[in-house]
Amino acid sequence: MKERKPVIEKEVGDGWSLYETYIGDHPAFIRLREGIGNLIGRKGRTLRVRVAWGYGPENSGEMPTPDQMHSMEECENLLVEALEGKEFGLLTNSSLCDGLRIWCFYCKDDIEELNKRIQRTLPHDEPFPIEFDCEEDAGWNEYCNAWAHCQPAPN
């Protein structure tokens, strides 16, 4: 069995923690919203919306350039604006690893409203290179798995 590499946790404020870890052999940064376990499956937020931005070749271990990071921050701000208003959704975690940036939201199960919010907020003339994947996940498994991955290895 492969030895689990150490996880380094840093509080980044506003209820978020940043974990430096590994996914496979590649360095990864996972940002988790803390203290939201009581929200799992509540307020009708059972639709997992994963937004992915491919910034480099898979299996390269590559991290984004400063310009890419700036664009990703802009994109995240727009996504949060679009999806978190009126308690429609909640950004729970994001990761950066091996050529891929992922944001994970849990939203109300209303694809039509989701599409309206995205169309209203994200730019159409110069779109970000993102892809959306939606799936019913009442147990917030993706968030729970990310959280479990960031816990220290048992002694």
Chimera marker file (.cmm) of the C-alpha trace (Angstrom):
<marker_set name="trace">
<marker id="1" x="0.000" y="0.000" z="0.000" r="1" g="1" b="0" radius="0.5"/>
<marker id="2" x="1.281" y="3.421" z="-0.951" r="1" g="1" b="0" radius="0.5"/>
<marker id="3" x="2.174" y="5.694" z="1.970" r="1" g="1" b="0" radius="0.5"/>
<marker id="4" x="-0.116" y="8.669" z="2.319" r="1" g="1" b="0" radius="0.5"/>
<marker id="5" x="1.719" y="11.968" z="2.043" r="1" g="1" b="0" radius="0.5"/>
<marker id="6" x="1.210" y="14.616" z="4.730" r="1" g="1" b="0" radius="0.5"/>
<marker id="7" x="-1.532" y="17.195" z="4.492" r="1" g="1" b="0" radius="0.5"/>
<marker id="8" x="-0.814" y="20.814" z="5.384" r="1" g="1" b="0" radius="0.5"/>
<marker id="9" x="-3.802" y="22.889" z="6.479" r="1" g="1" b="0" radius="0.5"/>
<marker id="10" x="-3.955" y="26.680" z="6.369" r="1" g="1" b="0" radius="0.5"/>
<marker id="11" x="-6.929" y="28.741" z="7.453" r="1" g="1" b="0" radius="0.5"/>
<marker id="12" x="-7.634" y="31.289" z="4.756" r="1" g="1" b="0" radius="0.5"/>
<marker id="13" x="-10.450" y="33.126" z="6.514" r="1" g="1" b="0" radius="0.5"/>
<marker id="14" x="-14.166" y="33.572" z="6.007" r="1" g="1" b="0" radius="0.5"/>
<marker id="15" x="-14.863" y="29.965" z="7.004" r="1" g="1" b="0" radius="0.5"/>
<marker id="16" x="-12.461" y="28.407" z="4.498" r="1" g="1" b="0" radius="0.5"/>
<marker id="17" x="-9.379" y="26.218" z="4.916" r="1" g="1" b="0" radius="0.5"/>
<marker id="18" x="-6.766" y="25.459" z="2.267" r="1" g="1" b="0" radius="0.5"/>
<marker id="19" x="-5.097" y="22.054" z="2.234" r="1" g="1" b="0" radius="0.5"/>
<marker id="20" x="-1.842" y="21.265" z="0.464" r="1" g="1" b="0" radius="0.5"/>
<marker id="21" x="-1.928" y="17.559" z="-0.300" r="1" g="1" b="0" radius="0.5"/>
<marker id="22" x="-1.447" y="15.038" z="-3.087" r="1" g="1" b="0" radius="0.5"/>
<marker id="23" x="-3.912" y="13.379" z="-5.401" r="1" g="1" b="0" radius="0.5"/>
<marker id="24" x="-2.065" y="10.350" z="-6.664" r="1" g="1" b="0" radius="0.5"/>
<marker id="25" x="1.497" y="11.543" z="-7.215" r="1" g="1" b="0" radius="0.5"/>
<marker id="26" x="0.522" y="15.106" z="-8.066" r="1" g="1" b="0" radius="0.5"/>
<marker id="27" x="0.533" y="18.071" z="-5.677" r="1" g="1" b="0" radius="0.5"/>
<marker id="28" x="-2.937" y="19.439" z="-5.057" r="1" g="1" b="0" radius="0.5"/>
<marker id="29" x="-4.553" y="22.373" z="-3.329" r="1" g="1" b="0" radius="0.5"/>
<marker id="30" x="-8.022" y="21.738" z="-1.928" r="1" g="1" b="0" radius="0.5"/>
<marker id="31" x="-10.051" y="24.579" z="-0.446" r="1" g="1" b="0" radius="0.5"/>
<marker id="32" x="-12.959" y="23.560" z="1.790" r="1" g="1" b="0" radius="0.5"/>
<marker id="33" x="-15.727" y="25.559" z="3.380" r="1" g="1" b="0" radius="0.5"/>
<marker id="34" x="-15.673" y="24.603" z="7.054" r="1" g="1" b="0" radius="0.5"/>
<marker id="35" x="-18.584" y="24.121" z="9.446" r="1" g="1" b="0" radius="0.5"/>
<marker id="36" x="-21.281" y="23.327" z="6.895" r="1" g="1" b="0" radius="0.5"/>
<marker id="37" x="-21.945" y="19.693" z="7.798" r="1" g="1" b="0" radius="0.5"/>
<marker id="38" x="-25.356" y="20.658" z="9.168" r="1" g="1" b="0" radius="0.5"/>
<marker id="39" x="-26.371" y="21.912" z="5.683" r="1" g="1" b="0" radius="0.5"/>
<marker id="40" x="-25.819" y="18.585" z="3.911" r="1" g="1" b="0" radius="0.5"/>
<marker id="41" x="-28.957" y="17.780" z="1.947" r="1" g="1" b="0" radius="0.5"/>
<marker id="42" x="-30.906" y="20.668" z="3.493" r="1" g="1" b="0" radius="0.5"/>
<marker id="43" x="-32.700" y="23.626" z="1.940" r="1" g="1" b="0" radius="0.5"/>
<marker id="44" x="-33.215" y="21.517" z="-1.177" r="1" g="1" b="0" radius="0.5"/>
<marker id="45" x="-29.567" y="21.836" z="-2.229" r="1" g="1" b="0" radius="0.5"/>
<marker id="46" x="-29.152" y="18.325" z="-3.593" r="1" g="1" b="0" radius="0.5"/>
<marker id="47" x="-27.850" y="19.094" z="-7.092" r="1" g="1" b="0" radius="0.5"/>
<marker id="48" x="-24.059" y="18.861" z="-7.244" r="1" g="1" b="0" radius="0.5"/>
<marker id="49" x="-22.776" y="21.301" z="-9.856" r="1" g="1" b="0" radius="0.5"/>
<marker id="50" x="-19.143" y="20.701" z="-10.737" r="1" g="1" b="0" radius="0.5"/>
<marker id="51" x="-17.439" y="23.375" z="-12.816" r="1" g="1" b="0" radius="0.5"/>
<marker id="52" x="-14.121" y="22.343" z="-14.392" r="1" g="1" b="0" radius="0.5"/>
<marker id="53" x="-11.431" y="24.474" z="-16.034" r="1" g="1" b="0" radius="0.5"/>
<marker id="54" x="-8.686" y="22.545" z="-17.823" r="1" g="1" b="0" radius="0.5"/>
<marker id="55" x="-5.522" y="24.660" z="-17.791" r="1" g="1" b="0" radius="0.5"/>
<marker id="56" x="-2.835" y="22.121" z="-18.696" r="1" g="1" b="0" radius="0.5"/>
<marker id="57" x="-2.172" y="18.576" z="-19.864" r="1" g="1" b="0" radius="0.5"/>
<marker id="58" x="-3.387" y="15.738" z="-17.654" r="1" g="1" b="0" radius="0.5"/>
<marker id="59" x="-0.647" y="13.838" z="-15.770" r="1" g="1" b="0" radius="0.5"/>
<marker id="60" x="1.784" y="16.740" z="-16.169" r="1" g="1" b="0" radius="0.5"/>
<marker id="61" x="1.571" y="17.883" z="-12.547" r="1" g="1" b="0" radius="0.5"/>
<marker id="62" x="1.362" y="21.387" z="-13.988" r="1" g="1" b="0" radius="0.5"/>
<marker id="63" x="0.029" y="24.322" z="-12.009" r="1" g="1" b="0" radius="0.5"/>
<marker id="64" x="-1.651" y="27.359" z="-13.624" r="1" g="1" b="0" radius="0.5"/>
<marker id="65" x="0.245" y="30.478" z="-14.637" r="1" g="1" b="0" radius="0.5"/>
<marker id="66" x="-0.346" y="33.746" z="-12.725" r="1" g="1" b="0" radius="0.5"/>
<marker id="67" x="-2.518" y="35.005" z="-15.620" r="1" g="1" b="0" radius="0.5"/>
<marker id="68" x="-4.590" y="31.821" z="-15.546" r="1" g="1" b="0" radius="0.5"/>
<marker id="69" x="-4.972" y="32.136" z="-11.764" r="1" g="1" b="0" radius="0.5"/>
<marker id="70" x="-6.221" y="35.707" z="-12.170" r="1" g="1" b="0" radius="0.5"/>
<marker id="71" x="-8.794" y="34.597" z="-14.767" r="1" g="1" b="0" radius="0.5"/>
<marker id="72" x="-9.854" y="31.708" z="-12.516" r="1" g="1" b="0" radius="0.5"/>
<marker id="73" x="-10.448" y="34.141" z="-9.633" r="1" g="1" b="0" radius="0.5"/>
<marker id="74" x="-12.621" y="36.292" z="-11.903" r="1" g="1" b="0" radius="0.5"/>
<marker id="75" x="-14.526" y="33.215" z="-13.007" r="1" g="1" b="0" radius="0.5"/>
<marker id="76" x="-15.036" y="32.029" z="-9.416" r="1" g="1" b="0" radius="0.5"/>
<marker id="77" x="-16.369" y="35.429" z="-8.379" r="1" g="1" b="0" radius="0.5"/>
<marker id="78" x="-18.896" y="35.343" z="-11.232" r="1" g="1" b="0" radius="0.5"/>
<marker id="79" x="-19.904" y="31.760" z="-10.432" r="1" g="1" b="0" radius="0.5"/>
<marker id="80" x="-20.463" y="32.634" z="-6.769" r="1" g="1" b="0" radius="0.5"/>
<marker id="81" x="-22.465" y="35.707" z="-7.796" r="1" g="1" b="0" radius="0.5"/>
<marker id="82" x="-24.588" y="33.595" z="-10.139" r="1" g="1" b="0" radius="0.5"/>
<marker id="83" x="-25.190" y="30.577" z="-7.937" r="1" g="1" b="0" radius="0.5"/>
<marker id="84" x="-25.184" y="31.705" z="-4.300" r="1" g="1" b="0" radius="0.5"/>
<marker id="85" x="-27.792" y="34.477" z="-4.550" r="1" g="1" b="0" radius="0.5"/>
<marker id="86" x="-31.121" y="33.973" z="-2.725" r="1" g="1" b="0" radius="0.5"/>
<marker id="87" x="-29.766" y="30.751" z="-1.167" r="1" g="1" b="0" radius="0.5"/>
<marker id="88" x="-29.953" y="28.947" z="-4.523" r="1" g="1" b="0" radius="0.5"/>
<marker id="89" x="-26.547" y="27.318" z="-4.145" r="1" g="1" b="0" radius="0.5"/>
<marker id="90" x="-23.401" y="27.136" z="-2.069" r="1" g="1" b="0" radius="0.5"/>
<marker id="91" x="-19.765" y="26.800" z="-3.113" r="1" g="1" b="0" radius="0.5"/>
<marker id="92" x="-18.481" y="24.019" z="-0.837" r="1" g="1" b="0" radius="0.5"/>
<marker id="93" x="-15.036" y="23.209" z="-2.159" r="1" g="1" b="0" radius="0.5"/>
<marker id="94" x="-12.561" y="23.733" z="-4.964" r="1" g="1" b="0" radius="0.5"/>
<marker id="95" x="-9.408" y="21.977" z="-6.040" r="1" g="1" b="0" radius="0.5"/>
<marker id="96" x="-6.385" y="22.642" z="-8.179" r="1" g="1" b="0" radius="0.5"/>
<marker id="97" x="-4.399" y="19.644" z="-9.405" r="1" g="1" b="0" radius="0.5"/>
<marker id="98" x="-2.745" y="18.240" z="-12.482" r="1" g="1" b="0" radius="0.5"/>
<marker id="99" x="-4.052" y="20.619" z="-15.124" r="1" g="1" b="0" radius="0.5"/>
<marker id="100" x="-7.576" y="20.952" z="-13.714" r="1" g="1" b="0" radius="0.5"/>
<marker id="101" x="-9.350" y="23.502" z="-11.510" r="1" g="1" b="0" radius="0.5"/>
<marker id="102" x="-12.677" y="22.311" z="-10.108" r="1" g="1" b="0" radius="0.5"/>
<marker id="103" x="-15.354" y="24.205" z="-8.196" r="1" g="1" b="0" radius="0.5"/>
<marker id="104" x="-18.100" y="22.240" z="-6.468" r="1" g="1" b="0" radius="0.5"/>
<marker id="105" x="-21.450" y="23.857" z="-5.690" r="1" g="1" b="0" radius="0.5"/>
<marker id="106" x="-24.542" y="22.322" z="-4.145" r="1" g="1" b="0" radius="0.5"/>
<marker id="107" x="-27.656" y="23.930" z="-5.586" r="1" g="1" b="0" radius="0.5"/>
<marker id="108" x="-31.409" y="23.605" z="-5.544" r="1" g="1" b="0" radius="0.5"/>
<marker id="109" x="-32.553" y="20.920" z="-7.955" r="1" g="1" b="0" radius="0.5"/>
<marker id="110" x="-33.775" y="23.303" z="-10.670" r="1" g="1" b="0" radius="0.5"/>
<marker id="111" x="-31.773" y="23.005" z="-13.903" r="1" g="1" b="0" radius="0.5"/>
<marker id="112" x="-33.843" y="25.688" z="-15.638" r="1" g="1" b="0" radius="0.5"/>
<marker id="113" x="-33.052" y="28.235" z="-12.909" r="1" g="1" b="0" radius="0.5"/>
<marker id="114" x="-29.405" y="27.125" z="-12.900" r="1" g="1" b="0" radius="0.5"/>
<marker id="115" x="-29.144" y="27.783" z="-16.645" r="1" g="1" b="0" radius="0.5"/>
<marker id="116" x="-30.805" y="31.209" z="-16.302" r="1" g="1" b="0" radius="0.5"/>
<marker id="117" x="-28.384" y="32.237" z="-13.559" r="1" g="1" b="0" radius="0.5"/>
<marker id="118" x="-25.357" y="31.131" z="-15.574" r="1" g="1" b="0" radius="0.5"/>
<marker id="119" x="-26.555" y="32.811" z="-18.791" r="1" g="1" b="0" radius="0.5"/>
<marker id="120" x="-27.311" y="36.052" z="-16.921" r="1" g="1" b="0" radius="0.5"/>
<marker id="121" x="-23.948" y="36.267" z="-15.174" r="1" g="1" b="0" radius="0.5"/>
<marker id="122" x="-21.164" y="34.706" z="-17.219" r="1" g="1" b="0" radius="0.5"/>
<marker id="123" x="-19.809" y="36.657" z="-20.201" r="1" g="1" b="0" radius="0.5"/>
<marker id="124" x="-20.866" y="35.504" z="-23.653" r="1" g="1" b="0" radius="0.5"/>
<marker id="125" x="-18.357" y="37.366" z="-25.816" r="1" g="1" b="0" radius="0.5"/>
<marker id="126" x="-15.220" y="35.977" z="-24.187" r="1" g="1" b="0" radius="0.5"/>
<marker id="127" x="-16.244" y="32.858" z="-22.301" r="1" g="1" b="0" radius="0.5"/>
<marker id="128" x="-14.111" y="31.133" z="-19.722" r="1" g="1" b="0" radius="0.5"/>
<marker id="129" x="-12.919" y="27.643" z="-20.764" r="1" g="1" b="0" radius="0.5"/>
<marker id="130" x="-15.201" y="25.864" z="-18.280" r="1" g="1" b="0" radius="0.5"/>
<marker id="131" x="-17.457" y="22.830" z="-18.410" r="1" g="1" b="0" radius="0.5"/>
<marker id="132" x="-20.433" y="22.101" z="-16.178" r="1" g="1" b="0" radius="0.5"/>
<marker id="133" x="-21.421" y="18.688" z="-14.836" r="1" g="1" b="0" radius="0.5"/>
<marker id="134" x="-24.578" y="18.296" z="-12.740" r="1" g="1" b="0" radius="0.5"/>
<marker id="135" x="-25.648" y="15.283" z="-10.727" r="1" g="1" b="0" radius="0.5"/>
<marker id="136" x="-28.082" y="14.538" z="-7.910" r="1" g="1" b="0" radius="0.5"/>
<marker id="137" x="-26.016" y="14.159" z="-4.720" r="1" g="1" b="0" radius="0.5"/>
<marker id="138" x="-28.297" y="14.531" z="-1.685" r="1" g="1" b="0" radius="0.5"/>
<marker id="139" x="-25.554" y="13.234" z="0.637" r="1" g="1" b="0" radius="0.5"/>
<marker id="140" x="-22.995" y="15.758" z="-0.649" r="1" g="1" b="0" radius="0.5"/>
<marker id="141" x="-20.618" y="12.877" z="-1.338" r="1" g="1" b="0" radius="0.5"/>
<marker id="142" x="-18.157" y="14.947" z="-3.363" r="1" g="1" b="0" radius="0.5"/>
<marker id="143" x="-17.780" y="17.470" z="-0.540" r="1" g="1" b="0" radius="0.5"/>
<marker id="144" x="-17.538" y="14.712" z="2.094" r="1" g="1" b="0" radius="0.5"/>
<marker id="145" x="-14.911" y="12.837" z="0.052" r="1" g="1" b="0" radius="0.5"/>
<marker id="146" x="-12.824" y="15.999" z="-0.381" r="1" g="1" b="0" radius="0.5"/>
<marker id="147" x="-13.061" y="16.676" z="3.352" r="1" g="1" b="0" radius="0.5"/>
<marker id="148" x="-12.079" y="13.082" z="4.204" r="1" g="1" b="0" radius="0.5"/>
<marker id="149" x="-9.119" y="13.262" z="1.784" r="1" g="1" b="0" radius="0.5"/>
<marker id="150" x="-7.795" y="16.290" z="3.659" r="1" g="1" b="0" radius="0.5"/>
<marker id="151" x="-7.834" y="14.703" z="7.104" r="1" g="1" b="0" radius="0.5"/>
<marker id="152" x="-4.504" y="13.527" z="8.536" r="1" g="1" b="0" radius="0.5"/>
<marker id="153" x="-3.594" y="9.898" z="7.926" r="1" g="1" b="0" radius="0.5"/>
<marker id="154" x="-4.300" y="7.679" z="10.938" r="1" g="1" b="0" radius="0.5"/>
<marker id="155" x="-1.227" y="6.762" z="12.999" r="1" g="1" b="0" radius="0.5"/>
<link id1="1" id2="2" r="1" g="1" b="0" radius="0.2"/>
<link id1="2" id2="3" r="1" g="1" b="0" radius="0.2"/>
<link id1="3" id2="4" r="1" g="1" b="0" radius="0.2"/>
<link id1="4" id2="5" r="1" g="1" b="0" radius="0.2"/>
<link id1="5" id2="6" r="1" g="1" b="0" radius="0.2"/>
<link id1="6" id2="7" r="1" g="1" b="0" radius="0.2"/>
<link id1="7" id2="8" r="1" g="1" b="0" radius="0.2"/>
<link id1="8" id2="9" r="1" g="1" b="0" radius="0.2"/>
<link id1="9" id2="10" r="1" g="1" b="0" radius="0.2"/>
<link id1="10" id2="11" r="1" g="1" b="0" radius="0.2"/>
<link id1="11" id2="12" r="1" g="1" b="0" radius="0.2"/>
<link id1="12" id2="13" r="1" g="1" b="0" radius="0.2"/>
<link id1="13" id2="14" r="1" g="1" b="0" radius="0.2"/>
<link id1="14" id2="15" r="1" g="1" b="0" radius="0.2"/>
<link id1="15" id2="16" r="1" g="1" b="0" radius="0.2"/>
<link id1="16" id2="17" r="1" g="1" b="0" radius="0.2"/>
<link id1="17" id2="18" r="1" g="1" b="0" radius="0.2"/>
<link id1="18" id2="19" r="1" g="1" b="0" radius="0.2"/>
<link id1="19" id2="20" r="1" g="1" b="0" radius="0.2"/>
<link id1="20" id2="21" r="1" g="1" b="0" radius="0.2"/>
<link id1="21" id2="22" r="1" g="1" b="0" radius="0.2"/>
<link id1="22" id2="23" r="1" g="1" b="0" radius="0.2"/>
<link id1="23" id2="24" r="1" g="1" b="0" radius="0.2"/>
<link id1="24" id2="25" r="1" g="1" b="0" radius="0.2"/>
<link id1="25" id2="26" r="1" g="1" b="0" radius="0.2"/>
<link id1="26" id2="27" r="1" g="1" b="0" radius="0.2"/>
<link id1="27" id2="28" r="1" g="1" b="0" radius="0.2"/>
<link id1="28" id2="29" r="1" g="1" b="0" radius="0.2"/>
<link id1="29" id2="30" r="1" g="1" b="0" radius="0.2"/>
<link id1="30" id2="31" r="1" g="1" b="0" radius="0.2"/>
<link id1="31" id2="32" r="1" g="1" b="0" radius="0.2"/>
<link id1="32" id2="33" r="1" g="1" b="0" radius="0.2"/>
<link id1="33" id2="34" r="1" g="1" b="0" radius="0.2"/>
<link id1="34" id2="35" r="1" g="1" b="0" radius="0.2"/>
<link id1="35" id2="36" r="1" g="1" b="0" radius="0.2"/>
<link id1="36" id2="37" r="1" g="1" b="0" radius="0.2"/>
<link id1="37" id2="38" r="1" g="1" b="0" radius="0.2"/>
<link id1="38" id2="39" r="1" g="1" b="0" radius="0.2"/>
<link id1="39" id2="40" r="1" g="1" b="0" radius="0.2"/>
<link id1="40" id2="41" r="1" g="1" b="0" radius="0.2"/>
<link id1="41" id2="42" r="1" g="1" b="0" radius="0.2"/>
<link id1="42" id2="43" r="1" g="1" b="0" radius="0.2"/>
<link id1="43" id2="44" r="1" g="1" b="0" radius="0.2"/>
<link id1="44" id2="45" r="1" g="1" b="0" radius="0.2"/>
<link id1="45" id2="46" r="1" g="1" b="0" radius="0.2"/>
<link id1="46" id2="47" r="1" g="1" b="0" radius="0.2"/>
<link id1="47" id2="48" r="1" g="1" b="0" radius="0.2"/>
<link id1="48" id2="49" r="1" g="1" b="0" radius="0.2"/>
<link id1="49" id2="50" r="1" g="1" b="0" radius="0.2"/>
<link id1="50" id2="51" r="1" g="1" b="0" radius="0.2"/>
<link id1="51" id2="52" r="1" g="1" b="0" radius="0.2"/>
<link id1="52" id2="53" r="1" g="1" b="0" radius="0.2"/>
<link id1="53" id2="54" r="1" g="1" b="0" radius="0.2"/>
<link id1="54" id2="55" r="1" g="1" b="0" radius="0.2"/>
<link id1="55" id2="56" r="1" g="1" b="0" radius="0.2"/>
<link id1="56" id2="57" r="1" g="1" b="0" radius="0.2"/>
<link id1="57" id2="58" r="1" g="1" b="0" radius="0.2"/>
<link id1="58" id2="59" r="1" g="1" b="0" radius="0.2"/>
<link id1="59" id2="60" r="1" g="1" b="0" radius="0.2"/>
<link id1="60" id2="61" r="1" g="1" b="0" radius="0.2"/>
<link id1="61" id2="62" r="1" g="1" b="0" radius="0.2"/>
<link id1="62" id2="63" r="1" g="1" b="0" radius="0.2"/>
<link id1="63" id2="64" r="1" g="1" b="0" radius="0.2"/>
<link id1="64" id2="65" r="1" g="1" b="0" radius="0.2"/>
<link id1="65" id2="66" r="1" g="1" b="0" radius="0.2"/>
<link id1="66" id2="67" r="1" g="1" b="0" radius="0.2"/>
<link id1="67" id2="68" r="1" g="1" b="0" radius="0.2"/>
<link id1="68" id2="69" r="1" g="1" b="0" radius="0.2"/>
<link id1="69" id2="70" r="1" g="1" b="0" radius="0.2"/>
<link id1="70" id2="71" r="1" g="1" b="0" radius="0.2"/>
<link id1="71" id2="72" r="1" g="1" b="0" radius="0.2"/>
<link id1="72" id2="73" r="1" g="1" b="0" radius="0.2"/>
<link id1="73" id2="74" r="1" g="1" b="0" radius="0.2"/>
<link id1="74" id2="75" r="1" g="1" b="0" radius="0.2"/>
<link id1="75" id2="76" r="1" g="1" b="0" radius="0.2"/>
<link id1="76" id2="77" r="1" g="1" b="0" radius="0.2"/>
<link id1="77" id2="78" r="1" g="1" b="0" radius="0.2"/>
<link id1="78" id2="79" r="1" g="1" b="0" radius="0.2"/>
<link id1="79" id2="80" r="1" g="1" b="0" radius="0.2"/>
<link id1="80" id2="81" r="1" g="1" b="0" radius="0.2"/>
<link id1="81" id2="82" r="1" g="1" b="0" radius="0.2"/>
<link id1="82" id2="83" r="1" g="1" b="0" radius="0.2"/>
<link id1="83" id2="84" r="1" g="1" b="0" radius="0.2"/>
<link id1="84" id2="85" r="1" g="1" b="0" radius="0.2"/>
<link id1="85" id2="86" r="1" g="1" b="0" radius="0.2"/>
<link id1="86" id2="87" r="1" g="1" b="0" radius="0.2"/>
<link id1="87" id2="88" r="1" g="1" b="0" radius="0.2"/>
<link id1="88" id2="89" r="1" g="1" b="0" radius="0.2"/>
<link id1="89" id2="90" r="1" g="1" b="0" radius="0.2"/>
<link id1="90" id2="91" r="1" g="1" b="0" radius="0.2"/>
<link id1="91" id2="92" r="1" g="1" b="0" radius="0.2"/>
<link id1="92" id2="93" r="1" g="1" b="0" radius="0.2"/>
<link id1="93" id2="94" r="1" g="1" b="0" radius="0.2"/>
<link id1="94" id2="95" r="1" g="1" b="0" radius="0.2"/>
<link id1="95" id2="96" r="1" g="1" b="0" radius="0.2"/>
<link id1="96" id2="97" r="1" g="1" b="0" radius="0.2"/>
<link id1="97" id2="98" r="1" g="1" b="0" radius="0.2"/>
<link id1="98" id2="99" r="1" g="1" b="0" radius="0.2"/>
<link id1="99" id2="100" r="1" g="1" b="0" radius="0.2"/>
<link id1="100" id2="101" r="1" g="1" b="0" radius="0.2"/>
<link id1="101" id2="102" r="1" g="1" b="0" radius="0.2"/>
<link id1="102" id2="103" r="1" g="1" b="0" radius="0.2"/>
<link id1="103" id2="104" r="1" g="1" b="0" radius="0.2"/>
<link id1="104" id2="105" r="1" g="1" b="0" radius="0.2"/>
<link id1="105" id2="106" r="1" g="1" b="0" radius="0.2"/>
<link id1="106" id2="107" r="1" g="1" b="0" radius="0.2"/>
<link id1="107" id2="108" r="1" g="1" b="0" radius="0.2"/>
<link id1="108" id2="109" r="1" g="1" b="0" radius="0.2"/>
<link id1="109" id2="110" r="1" g="1" b="0" radius="0.2"/>
<link id1="110" id2="111" r="1" g="1" b="0" radius="0.2"/>
<link id1="111" id2="112" r="1" g="1" b="0" radius="0.2"/>
<link id1="112" id2="113" r="1" g="1" b="0" radius="0.2"/>
<link id1="113" id2="114" r="1" g="1" b="0" radius="0.2"/>
<link id1="114" id2="115" r="1" g="1" b="0" radius="0.2"/>
<link id1="115" id2="116" r="1" g="1" b="0" radius="0.2"/>
<link id1="116" id2="117" r="1" g="1" b="0" radius="0.2"/>
<link id1="117" id2="118" r="1" g="1" b="0" radius="0.2"/>
<link id1="118" id2="119" r="1" g="1" b="0" radius="0.2"/>
<link id1="119" id2="120" r="1" g="1" b="0" radius="0.2"/>
<link id1="120" id2="121" r="1" g="1" b="0" radius="0.2"/>
<link id1="121" id2="122" r="1" g="1" b="0" radius="0.2"/>
<link id1="122" id2="123" r="1" g="1" b="0" radius="0.2"/>
<link id1="123" id2="124" r="1" g="1" b="0" radius="0.2"/>
<link id1="124" id2="125" r="1" g="1" b="0" radius="0.2"/>
<link id1="125" id2="126" r="1" g="1" b="0" radius="0.2"/>
<link id1="126" id2="127" r="1" g="1" b="0" radius="0.2"/>
<link id1="127" id2="128" r="1" g="1" b="0" radius="0.2"/>
<link id1="128" id2="129" r="1" g="1" b="0" radius="0.2"/>
<link id1="129" id2="130" r="1" g="1" b="0" radius="0.2"/>
<link id1="130" id2="131" r="1" g="1" b="0" radius="0.2"/>
<link id1="131" id2="132" r="1" g="1" b="0" radius="0.2"/>
<link id1="132" id2="133" r="1" g="1" b="0" radius="0.2"/>
<link id1="133" id2="134" r="1" g="1" b="0" radius="0.2"/>
<link id1="134" id2="135" r="1" g="1" b="0" radius="0.2"/>
<link id1="135" id2="136" r="1" g="1" b="0" radius="0.2"/>
<link id1="136" id2="137" r="1" g="1" b="0" radius="0.2"/>
<link id1="137" id2="138" r="1" g="1" b="0" radius="0.2"/>
<link id1="138" id2="139" r="1" g="1" b="0" radius="0.2"/>
<link id1="139" id2="140" r="1" g="1" b="0" radius="0.2"/>
<link id1="140" id2="141" r="1" g="1" b="0" radius="0.2"/>
<link id1="141" id2="142" r="1" g="1" b="0" radius="0.2"/>
<link id1="142" id2="143" r="1" g="1" b="0" radius="0.2"/>
<link id1="143" id2="144" r="1" g="1" b="0" radius="0.2"/>
<link id1="144" id2="145" r="1" g="1" b="0" radius="0.2"/>
<link id1="145" id2="146" r="1" g="1" b="0" radius="0.2"/>
<link id1="146" id2="147" r="1" g="1" b="0" radius="0.2"/>
<link id1="147" id2="148" r="1" g="1" b="0" radius="0.2"/>
<link id1="148" id2="149" r="1" g="1" b="0" radius="0.2"/>
<link id1="149" id2="150" r="1" g="1" b="0" radius="0.2"/>
<link id1="150" id2="151" r="1" g="1" b="0" radius="0.2"/>
<link id1="151" id2="152" r="1" g="1" b="0" radius="0.2"/>
<link id1="152" id2="153" r="1" g="1" b="0" radius="0.2"/>
<link id1="153" id2="154" r="1" g="1" b="0" radius="0.2"/>
<link id1="154" id2="155" r="1" g="1" b="0" radius="0.2"/>
</marker_set>
